[in-house]
Amino acid sequence: MKKRKQKIEEAEALKRELTTVSTVILSTFQGITVADDTNLRRAVQAAGGHYRVVKNRIAERAAEGTAAAPLLKGLKGTNSIAYIETDAVSLAKVLTKVAKDVPAFKFRAGIVEGRVLSIAEIQQLASLPSKEELIGKIMFLLSAPAQRLASATAGVTRNLAVTVQEAIKAEKFSS
């Protein structure tokens, strides 16, 4: 059993982390095997996030004064939170995949950029392209006109070279 001082320190550490995050997803973990829990933690960590099993009262105290306060107020049952500082989509994708693979893992709610999300909205968020995919699409769209211009310019010189070559073969040029 943790002593009061340890609980206060844990709440303060969690509060420091919650003040810097943009996304927090609340879930339940009851019935998850140790192997599934380990895989879940590794997947969240690989996405750049953090995953914690939290005591309800400690989570509520830690969330006071942060954007996660409405989400972590009045919790009941066994709860865990996953949170990330930047890319909400990657965290939602990882957790949605885990929820499909492990039926015992269930979403309760989430908060992204200060807005509380329902379970359906979290699943919609997971269906969005990731930040890297969006950057790739934008880069393609930005480079496409330049590629077309380069191929059009190369086409003119190629056509000129072919025309001159054909004229030489047909002996159109007199010496």
N, C-alpha and C positions, 0 to 999 in steps of 0.2 A: 504494500500500500504506500502510495506516495505521500510524503509529508506536505504540509501546507506551503512551505517555502519552495519545494520543488514544483508544485502546481503553479505557483505565482510565476516562477522563472519560466516554466513551459508556456504559460499564457503570454508572457512578455515577448518571448522568442517568436511565437506564432504571430503576435501582433506586428512585430517588426517585418516579418515576411508578408503579411497581408496588406500592409500599407504600400508595398511596391508592386503588387500584382494587378493585372487587368481582368483576369478571369479566375473564377472560383466555381468548381462544380461539386455539388454535394451528392453523395451516394451512400448506399448501404452495402455492407460487405458480409453480412451474416450468412454463413454457410460456404464461404469460399475456402478452398483448400490452400494449404501453405504454398504449394507449387504454383497455383493460379495467382495467389497474392504476390509471389516473387516475380512472376512474369508481368503482372500488372505494374508493379513498381518499376521494373526495368523499362517497360514500354513508355511509361509516363516520363521517366528520366531521360530516355532517348529523345523524346519530343521536346525536352528542355523544361519540363515541369517538375512539380513535386507532388507527392502523394502521402497523406497522413491519415492514420486512424486517430480520431479525436474524442476526448471526453466532451459531452455536450456542454457542460458548464464552462469548461476551459475554453472551448471554441467560442462560446457566446461572449465571454469576457475579453478574449483576444480580439474579437471582431468589433468591439465597441469603438466608435469613432473612425471606422474604415468603411470602404464601399461594400464590404461583405456583411455588414451588420444586419441588414434585413434578411439575408439568407440564413444566417447562423443564429437567429434569435428563436428561443423556445424549442430547441431540438428535442426530439424524443427517439428512443430506440438506439440502435447501433449505427454510428455514422462515420463516414470518412470523407475527406475533402481532397480534391486534386486542384492544383492552382498553377498558373503560369504567368510570367510577366509580359510576354509579347504576343505570341501567335495562338489565339483562342481556337482557331480552326484545327491546328495540329493536335491540340489536347482533346478536343471534341472527337476527332477521328479515332484517336487511340482508345479513348474510353468507350466509344460506340462499338468498336471492334471487340473489345474485351466483353462488353455487355452481350454481344451476339454469341461469343464463344463460351462465356461463363454465365449461365442463367441466374445464379445466386447474386451476381453483381447487378444492382439496379440504380438508375439515376433517381434523384429526388427533385433537384432543381439546380439552377446555376445562375451566375451573375457575370455579365460581360460588360466592361466599361460602365459600371454603375447601374445597368439595367438587368432586372431579374428575368430569367428565362425559364420557361416550362420545359418539361421533358421533350415535347415535340419540337420546340425551338432549338434545343441542344442537338437533336438528331438532324434538323435542317442545317444547322451550323456545320455539322460533320460532313454534310454532302457538298459544301462549298469547296472550290479549289483552294489548295494551300497557298501560302504567301509566295513560295518559290515558283509554283505553277503560274500564278498571276504575273509575277515578274517576268517569267519566260514568255508568256503570251504578249505582254507589253513590249518586250524587246523584239519579238518577231514582228509585231505590228509596226514598230518604229523603223525596223530595218527593211521591211518589204518594199517601200517605195524606192529606197536607195538601190536595192537589188534589181528592181525593174528598170531603173534608169541605167544602171551599169550594163544590163543585158541588152537594152535597146541601143546604147552607144556602141557596144561591141558588135551588135548586129549590123549597124551601118558600115563599120570598117570591114567586117567580114564580107558583106555583100559587095563592097567596092573591090576588095581583093579578088573575089570570085569573078566579077565582071571583067576586071583587067586581065585575069588569067585566061578567060574565055576569048577575049579579044586578041590576046597574043596567039592562042591556038588557031584562031580563025584568020590569023595574019592580017588583022585590021590595021596594025601599025606598020607603016612603011619605013624602011631603013634608008 
